[in-house]
Amino acid sequence: MSEPSIAQADSGELARIFKVLSVHARVEIIRLLKKHPMCVNALAARLQITQGAVSQHLRVMRDNGIVQAEKRGYFVHYRIDLERLAAWHGRVQELLGPAETDSEECEGC
């Protein structure tokens, strides 16, 4: 079995990024955490969803490296990994930015 090409790996990474961002609550969590770290209780109150729902979203986001957890006393505060966010931004820009036109015809035509 051959290894995936760079383009396939990029496509897989982009699919994971969009999957994380495909849920409204996760987008809102990113917006909130860009301002400052927050605990599950504070996020749940701001988003008006249960703490369990916030925890599930944070687990998905943590598994994909976009948020990091930091224990502070009895609470865990979450923050955005700004380097990962910048990398995601770059990947999405590559895909959705201006097209690189190629004057060659389709090989299959």
RADAKA-V467339 format. One record per residue. N is the residue number from 1. RES is the residue in one letter. PHI is phi in whole degrees, 0 to 359 (NA if undefined). OMEGA is omega in whole degrees, -180 to 180 (999 if undefined). D_LAST is the distance of its C-alpha to the last C-alpha in Angstrom with 1 decimal. Layout:
# RADAKA-V467339
N_RES_PHI_OMEGA_D_LAST ; N_RES_PHI_OMEGA_D_LAST
This chain:
# RADAKA-V467339
1_M_NA_-177_29.7 ; 2_S_276_178_27.9 ; 3_E_285_180_28.6 ; 4_P_292_178_26.2 ; 5_S_290_178_24.2 ; 6_I_300_180_25.5 ; 7_A_298_178_22.7 ; 8_Q_293_178_23.7 ; 9_A_297_177_27.3 ; 10_D_298_179_26.8 ; 11_S_297_178_25.1 ; 12_G_296_179_28.1 ; 13_E_295_178_30.5 ; 14_L_298_179_29.0 ; 15_A_298_178_29.2 ; 16_R_295_178_32.8 ; 17_I_300_-178_33.6 ; 18_F_293_177_32.3 ; 19_K_295_177_34.1 ; 20_V_298_-176_37.3 ; 21_L_277_-175_36.9 ; 22_S_281_-178_35.9 ; 23_V_249_-177_39.6 ; 24_H_309_-178_41.7 ; 25_A_299_180_44.8 ; 26_R_291_176_43.0 ; 27_V_297_179_41.8 ; 28_E_293_177_45.4 ; 29_I_298_178_46.8 ; 30_I_299_180_44.7 ; 31_R_301_-179_46.0 ; 32_L_292_-177_49.6 ; 33_L_286_175_49.5 ; 34_K_294_-180_48.1 ; 35_K_283_179_51.5 ; 36_H_188_178_53.6 ; 37_P_299_180_54.0 ; 38_M_216_175_55.1 ; 39_C_267_-179_56.4 ; 40_V_302_-179_55.2 ; 41_N_302_-179_58.1 ; 42_A_293_178_57.4 ; 43_L_296_180_53.7 ; 44_A_299_180_54.6 ; 45_A_295_-179_57.0 ; 46_R_292_-177_54.6 ; 47_L_271_-177_51.7 ; 48_Q_58_173_54.1 ; 49_I_229_-177_52.8 ; 50_T_289_177_54.6 ; 51_Q_297_178_55.2 ; 52_G_297_179_53.5 ; 53_A_296_178_50.3 ; 54_V_299_-180_50.4 ; 55_S_300_179_51.0 ; 56_Q_295_178_48.0 ; 57_H_297_-180_45.7 ; 58_L_296_178_47.3 ; 59_R_297_178_46.7 ; 60_V_300_-178_43.0 ; 61_M_292_178_43.0 ; 62_R_294_179_45.2 ; 63_D_298_179_43.1 ; 64_N_261_171_40.1 ; 65_G_79_-177_42.3 ; 66_I_273_175_42.4 ; 67_V_235_177_46.1 ; 68_Q_233_-179_49.1 ; 69_A_257_178_52.4 ; 70_E_220_-179_55.8 ; 71_K_284_177_59.1 ; 72_R_230_-177_61.8 ; 73_G_65_-180_65.0 ; 74_Y_276_-173_64.4 ; 75_F_249_173_61.1 ; 76_V_253_177_57.6 ; 77_H_257_-179_55.9 ; 78_Y_250_177_52.2 ; 79_R_220_178_50.4 ; 80_I_282_170_46.9 ; 81_D_277_-174_45.6 ; 82_L_297_177_44.7 ; 83_E_294_179_42.9 ; 84_R_293_178_40.6 ; 85_L_299_178_40.2 ; 86_A_295_178_39.2 ; 87_A_295_178_36.7 ; 88_W_298_179_35.2 ; 89_H_302_179_35.1 ; 90_G_298_179_33.2 ; 91_R_298_-179_30.6 ; 92_V_293_178_30.1 ; 93_Q_299_178_30.0 ; 94_E_301_-178_27.2 ; 95_L_285_-172_25.1 ; 96_L_262_179_26.2 ; 97_G_288_180_26.9 ; 98_P_304_-179_25.0 ; 99_A_287_173_21.3 ; 100_E_269_-176_20.4 ; 101_T_280_179_17.7 ; 102_D_232_-175_15.3 ; 103_S_283_-179_14.1 ; 104_E_287_178_11.2 ; 105_E_281_176_7.6 ; 106_C_297_-179_5.6 ; 107_E_293_-176_5.6 ; 108_G_275_-176_3.8 ; 109_C_266_999_0.0
